[in-house]
């Protein structure tokens, strides 16, 4: 089963993909938030789409970003189609990376 992970910058996509792969799950990060191609995420032909999200405050606590809320709004606009088609939408603000990985793995494994 192919799982793709989409989400705003610093929402935890790469960390999640790395952990899922360690657990034997075929997971892939799709940088949809940087693409003007609304359906870029479909090119990976996913069985499941997981969307991670985070507030600007959380993003700034994880990484130095020189941009503000306006860029986050643009990223979310670019993710609209993926979010509509997401099998799981997960805000990561109040979760540890371990909790995110455990919740997603439990969802994937059904």
N, C-alpha and C positions, 0 to 999 in steps of 0.2 A: 504494500500500500504506500503510495507516494503522498507525502504531506508537505504542503508549502506553508511557509510562515511569511506573513506580510505585516507591516505596521509602520508607525512613525519612527523617525530616528531615535535611537536610544531607548526604545521600548523593550528591548531584550531579545530581538530576533536572532542575532548571531549566537549569543550565549545559549539560547534555547535550542537552536539547530545543533550546535555542538553536543549538548547533553543528550538530545534525542538520538543522535547518531551513535553515541557511546552505548545507548541502550538498545541498539539494533533497529531503530526506526528510520525509514528512508525519508529524511527531512531535508528541505531545501529552503534557503532564504531567497526571497524575491524582492528586489529593491523597487517595488512599485511606487513608493513615495517620491522617487526621483524621476519617474518616467511620465511623460505626457501621453503615453500609449495606455489608454484606460484598461485594456485587457491583457497587459503584459503578463500578469500572473497566470493566465490560462496557457501560456506557452510551455509551462512545465507539466501540463496535463495532470493536474492533481486529482487524487481521490478525495482528499480533505483539504480545506482551506482554513487556516487558523490566523486570526487577526489580533495582533497585540496593539495596545494603545497606552498612552501615558500623557499626563499633563506637562505643561512647560516647566512647572516647578520640579517635578520628578526628573524630567530630562536633564535639567540643569544640576540636579544633585548627583547625577550619574556621569555627566560629561560636560566639559566646557563647550558651550555653543554660542557663537556670536550673534545669533539671530533671535527673533522674538516670536510673539504669538502669530504675527502675520504669516510667517513661514510655516508654522504648524498648521494653520488654516489651509494653506496651499497643499501641504502633504496630505491632509485628511480629504481634500477634494480629489486628489489623485488616487486615493484609496477607496473612493465611494463604491465603485463597481465590485472591488474585492470584498468590501465589508458587506454589501448586499448579498454576496454569494458565500460568505464565510459560514462554515459549519460551527465555528466557535469564535466568539468575540470575547477577548479577555483584557480588561484594563489591568495594567501591571503596577500601578502606583503603590498600592499597599501590600504587595507581595514580594517575597524574596525570590531570587532566581531559582532556588530549589523548589519553592511552592509553585512557581509558574511551570517549571518542568514537570513536576508531579501531576499537576492538574491537567496539563496537555497530554501527557503520556496516558493517564487514566481515561481521558476522553478518546484518544486514538485507539486504545486497546478495548474500548467499549465496556 
